[in-house]
Amino acid sequence: MTAKRNRRKQTQSLQERLAAFAEKARERASSLPPGREREILLQRAKQNEMTSNLTDWLSAPVSQRRGPS
């Protein structure tokens, strides 16, 4: 018997969710003293922003895509 998947209807786009997570992570990191936990939060925020940018780029029509300069 196969397991049933939990399906959830997303109310926000992927870009919105990534941006919200990045913002919350930066806010939380600003309240922490310098250290490993703060660096991890900042790194995750940066990764989420990069992922959002890549998603935007991939969803753009081919004629509008620009490669890295």
C-alpha positions in Angstrom: 0.0 0.0 0.0 1.4 3.4 -0.9 1.5 6.3 1.6 -0.7 9.2 1.0 1.0 12.5 0.3 0.1 15.6 2.2 -0.9 18.1 -0.4 -1.0 21.8 0.5 -2.3 24.6 -1.7 0.2 27.4 -1.6 -1.3 30.8 -1.1 1.9 32.7 -2.0 4.3 32.3 -4.9 7.7 30.6 -4.4 9.4 34.0 -4.8 7.2 35.6 -2.1 7.9 32.7 0.3 11.6 32.8 -0.4 11.7 36.6 0.1 9.7 36.4 3.3 12.0 33.8 4.7 15.1 35.8 3.8 13.7 38.9 5.5 12.8 37.0 8.7 16.2 35.4 8.8 18.0 38.7 8.4 15.8 40.3 11.1 16.6 37.4 13.5 20.3 37.5 12.6 20.5 41.2 13.4 19.4 40.5 17.0 22.0 37.8 17.5 25.6 38.4 18.6 28.3 37.6 16.0 28.8 33.9 15.8 28.0 30.6 14.0 24.2 30.8 14.3 24.1 34.4 12.9 26.4 33.4 10.0 24.2 30.4 9.1 21.0 32.6 9.1 22.7 35.2 6.9 23.9 32.5 4.5 20.4 31.0 4.3 18.9 34.4 3.6 21.4 34.9 0.8 20.7 31.5 -0.7 17.0 32.1 -0.7 17.5 35.5 -2.5 19.7 33.8 -5.1 17.1 31.0 -5.5 14.4 33.6 -6.0 16.5 35.4 -8.6 17.1 32.1 -10.5 13.5 31.2 -10.4 12.6 34.6 -11.9 15.3 34.2 -14.6 14.1 30.7 -15.5 10.5 31.7 -15.7 11.3 34.6 -18.1 10.8 34.1 -21.8 14.0 33.0 -23.5 14.2 36.2 -25.6 14.4 38.3 -22.4 17.0 36.2 -20.5 20.4 37.7 -20.0 23.4 35.6 -19.0 25.9 36.7 -16.3 28.0 39.6 -17.4 
